């Protein structure tokens, strides 16, 4: 039987699930819905729709591949509408099929941070590049993949996460007007959609990097200037023996000069 209301331009089966679910509830009087899925994309989107569009539905369940039944209707009540509304965005920011994620930062950490921090509308004096450089210089053992992303890479990630969130929140519309992906951190390459790579280097071409002899004691006697790993943290406000040398390249140039 043809159902005109379900004729959709959506390309993903994950989103069509919610188009069919809302149609069944609103037009067929269905009081209980069970969705078979183990994909986190569907589970998080269920929380959003359970709070925003299916609040009158008696029961909404997700049955996972491990035969576990998740009571979405109860989870929505426990979390509250505001947290459920933010779930697609948090899920997209923390990594999914169509977005990357900051390394070693899981969804639980993202959720706790988003729910506990008072995030302002405008940021002043924030610079991921400076934070990235500080964390690298402040700890010899810091892995590069644990550093914050560059400002440019994070902006592209935000755009892709925003598009994924828009797509999720329009899943109940048969023919949604989704903006072009090329405006949200994607590009077309021979007909294939590929992510736009970061346009800035992972490390500044020229930067001030502090110099040290590497010893634990005796720097003052040897007239070696303090650096960021000293107790004074290489700050001119705490110490008068601060000195930096401007390097034209990154770590390789630093190593050659230290030698």
C-alpha positions as CSV (number, residue, x, y, z in Angstrom):
1,X,0.0,0.0,0.0
2,X,1.4,3.4,-1.0
3,X,1.4,6.0,1.8
4,X,2.2,9.5,0.3
5,X,3.1,10.8,3.7
6,X,6.0,8.3,3.9
7,X,7.4,9.1,0.5
8,X,10.8,10.5,1.6
9,X,13.9,12.0,0.2
10,X,15.9,10.9,3.2
11,X,18.8,8.7,2.3
12,X,19.6,7.1,5.6
13,X,17.5,4.3,7.1
14,X,18.4,5.5,10.6
15,X,16.4,8.7,10.1
16,X,13.5,7.1,8.3
17,X,12.8,5.1,11.4
18,X,11.5,8.2,13.1
19,X,9.5,9.3,10.1
20,X,7.6,6.0,10.3
21,X,7.4,6.0,14.1
22,X,5.8,9.4,14.2
23,X,3.4,8.5,11.4
24,X,2.3,5.4,13.3
25,X,1.7,7.2,16.5
26,X,0.0,10.3,15.1
27,X,-2.1,8.6,12.3
28,X,-2.5,5.0,13.4
29,X,-2.9,5.5,17.2
30,X,0.0,3.2,18.1
31,X,0.7,3.4,21.8
32,X,3.8,1.2,22.0
33,X,6.8,1.3,19.7
34,X,9.8,-1.1,19.8
35,X,12.7,-0.3,17.6
36,X,15.3,-3.0,16.9
37,X,18.7,-1.3,16.7
38,X,22.1,-1.4,18.4
39,X,23.4,1.8,16.7
40,X,24.2,4.6,19.1
41,X,23.0,7.1,16.4
42,X,19.5,5.7,16.7
43,X,19.5,5.4,20.5
44,X,20.5,9.0,21.1
45,X,18.0,10.3,18.5
46,X,15.3,8.2,20.2
47,X,16.0,10.2,23.4
48,X,15.5,13.4,21.5
49,X,12.3,12.4,19.8
50,X,11.0,10.7,23.0
51,X,11.2,14.1,24.7
52,X,10.3,16.5,21.9
53,X,7.8,14.7,19.6
54,X,6.7,11.5,21.3
55,X,6.2,12.7,24.9
56,X,2.6,11.4,24.8
57,X,3.6,7.9,23.7
58,X,3.0,5.4,26.4
59,X,6.1,3.2,25.7
60,X,9.1,3.6,23.5
61,X,11.7,0.9,23.5
62,X,14.9,0.1,21.8
63,X,15.9,-3.5,21.6
64,X,19.6,-3.9,21.1
65,X,21.6,-6.7,19.5
66,X,22.3,-8.2,22.9
67,X,18.5,-8.6,23.4
68,X,18.6,-5.8,26.0
69,X,15.5,-3.6,26.0
70,X,16.1,0.1,26.7
71,X,13.0,1.9,28.1
72,X,13.4,5.2,26.3
73,X,10.2,6.6,27.8
74,X,11.7,6.1,31.3
75,X,15.1,7.4,30.3
76,X,13.5,10.6,28.9
77,X,11.8,11.3,32.3
78,X,15.0,10.6,34.2
79,X,17.1,12.9,32.0
80,X,14.7,15.7,31.4
81,X,13.7,17.5,28.1
82,X,16.7,19.9,28.0
83,X,19.3,17.1,28.2
84,X,17.4,14.9,25.7
85,X,17.1,17.9,23.3
86,X,20.9,18.3,23.5
87,X,21.6,14.6,23.0
88,X,22.0,14.6,19.1
89,X,24.5,17.5,19.3
90,X,26.5,15.9,22.1
91,X,26.6,12.6,20.2
92,X,27.7,14.3,17.0
93,X,30.4,16.3,18.8
94,X,31.8,13.2,20.6
95,X,32.0,11.1,17.4
96,X,29.7,9.1,15.2
97,X,29.6,7.6,11.7
98,X,29.9,10.9,10.0
99,X,32.0,12.9,12.4
100,X,35.4,12.5,14.1
101,X,36.1,13.1,17.8
102,X,38.8,14.5,20.0
103,X,41.0,11.6,21.0
104,X,40.6,10.1,24.5
105,X,37.4,12.0,25.3
106,X,34.4,9.7,25.5
107,X,30.7,10.5,25.3
108,X,30.3,10.3,29.0
109,X,32.9,13.1,29.5
110,X,31.2,15.2,26.8
111,X,27.8,14.7,28.4
112,X,29.0,15.6,31.9
113,X,30.8,18.7,30.7
114,X,27.9,19.9,28.6
115,X,25.5,19.4,31.5
116,X,27.7,20.9,34.3
117,X,29.5,23.8,32.6
118,X,27.9,27.2,32.1
119,X,28.9,27.8,28.5
120,X,28.8,31.5,27.4
121,X,27.5,32.6,24.0
122,X,30.7,34.4,23.2
123,X,34.3,33.5,24.1
124,X,37.0,36.1,24.7
125,X,40.7,35.3,24.9
126,X,40.2,31.6,24.0
127,X,42.8,30.1,21.6
128,X,43.1,26.4,21.0
129,X,46.4,27.0,19.3
130,X,47.9,28.6,22.5
131,X,46.4,25.8,24.6
132,X,47.9,23.2,22.3
133,X,51.3,24.8,22.5
134,X,51.2,25.2,26.3
135,X,50.2,21.5,26.8
136,X,53.0,20.3,24.5
137,X,55.6,22.5,26.2
138,X,54.4,21.8,29.7
139,X,54.8,18.0,29.5
140,X,57.5,16.0,27.8
141,X,55.4,12.9,27.8
142,X,52.3,14.4,26.2
143,X,51.3,12.4,23.2
144,X,50.5,14.5,20.1
145,X,47.1,12.8,19.7
146,X,46.2,13.9,23.2
147,X,46.7,17.5,22.4
148,X,43.7,19.8,21.7
149,X,42.9,20.2,18.0
150,X,44.0,23.3,16.1
151,X,41.5,26.1,15.9
152,X,40.8,25.4,12.2
153,X,40.4,21.6,12.6
154,X,38.0,22.1,15.5
155,X,35.9,24.6,13.5
156,X,35.5,22.1,10.7
157,X,34.6,19.4,13.2
158,X,31.9,21.7,14.7
159,X,30.4,22.3,11.2
160,X,30.2,18.6,10.5
161,X,28.7,17.9,13.9
162,X,26.1,20.7,13.3
163,X,25.0,19.2,10.0
164,X,24.6,15.8,11.6
165,X,22.5,17.3,14.3
166,X,20.3,19.2,11.8
167,X,19.8,15.9,9.9
168,X,18.8,14.0,13.1
169,X,16.3,16.7,14.2
170,X,14.6,16.7,10.9
171,X,14.2,13.0,10.7
172,X,10.5,13.2,11.2
173,X,10.0,15.3,8.0
174,X,9.5,13.3,4.8
175,X,11.3,15.8,2.6
176,X,13.5,17.9,4.9
177,X,15.4,20.9,3.6
178,X,18.9,20.0,4.7
179,X,21.5,22.7,3.8
180,X,24.3,21.7,1.4
181,X,27.0,19.6,3.0
182,X,29.6,21.7,1.3
183,X,28.7,24.5,3.7
184,X,29.4,22.3,6.7
185,X,33.0,21.0,6.4
186,X,32.6,18.7,3.5
187,X,33.6,18.8,-0.2
188,X,32.9,16.9,-3.4
189,X,35.7,14.8,-5.0
190,X,34.7,13.0,-8.2
191,X,31.2,12.7,-6.9
192,X,32.2,11.5,-3.5
193,X,31.6,13.5,-0.3
194,X,34.9,13.8,1.6
195,X,35.7,15.9,4.7
196,X,37.6,19.1,4.2
197,X,41.1,18.8,5.7
198,X,42.5,21.3,8.1
199,X,44.0,24.3,6.2
200,X,46.4,25.2,9.0
201,X,49.6,23.3,10.0
202,X,49.5,21.2,13.2
203,X,52.2,23.4,14.6
204,X,53.2,27.0,13.9
205,X,55.9,27.5,11.3
206,X,57.6,29.9,13.6
207,X,57.2,30.1,17.3
208,X,58.9,30.9,20.6
209,X,60.1,27.8,22.2
210,X,62.0,27.9,25.5
211,X,65.4,26.4,25.9
212,X,66.8,24.4,28.7
213,X,70.0,22.3,29.4
214,X,67.7,19.4,30.5
215,X,69.3,19.0,34.0
216,X,67.3,19.0,37.2
217,X,69.6,21.2,39.3
218,X,72.3,23.8,38.8
219,X,70.7,25.8,36.0
220,X,71.2,29.0,37.9
221,X,74.9,28.3,38.3
222,X,75.3,27.4,34.7
223,X,73.4,30.6,33.6
224,X,70.8,28.5,31.8
225,X,67.5,30.5,31.4
226,X,64.3,29.1,33.0
227,X,61.7,27.4,30.8
228,X,58.2,26.3,31.0
229,X,58.9,23.1,33.0
230,X,60.7,25.0,35.8
231,X,58.8,25.8,39.0
232,X,58.3,29.3,37.8
233,X,56.7,27.8,34.6
234,X,58.9,30.1,32.5
235,X,56.8,33.1,33.4
236,X,58.4,36.5,33.4
237,X,56.1,37.6,36.2
238,X,57.6,35.0,38.5
239,X,61.2,34.9,37.4
240,X,63.8,37.2,35.9
241,X,65.8,34.5,34.2
242,X,63.3,33.9,31.4
243,X,64.7,33.7,27.9
244,X,63.3,32.4,24.7
245,X,64.7,31.9,21.2
246,X,62.7,32.3,18.1
247,X,62.9,29.2,15.9
248,X,62.0,29.2,12.2
249,X,60.6,25.7,12.3
250,X,59.2,23.2,14.8
251,X,60.8,20.5,16.9
252,X,63.5,19.5,14.4
253,X,65.0,23.0,14.4
254,X,64.8,23.1,18.1
255,X,66.7,19.8,18.4
256,X,69.5,21.1,16.1
257,X,69.9,24.3,18.1
258,X,69.9,22.5,21.4
259,X,72.7,20.3,20.2
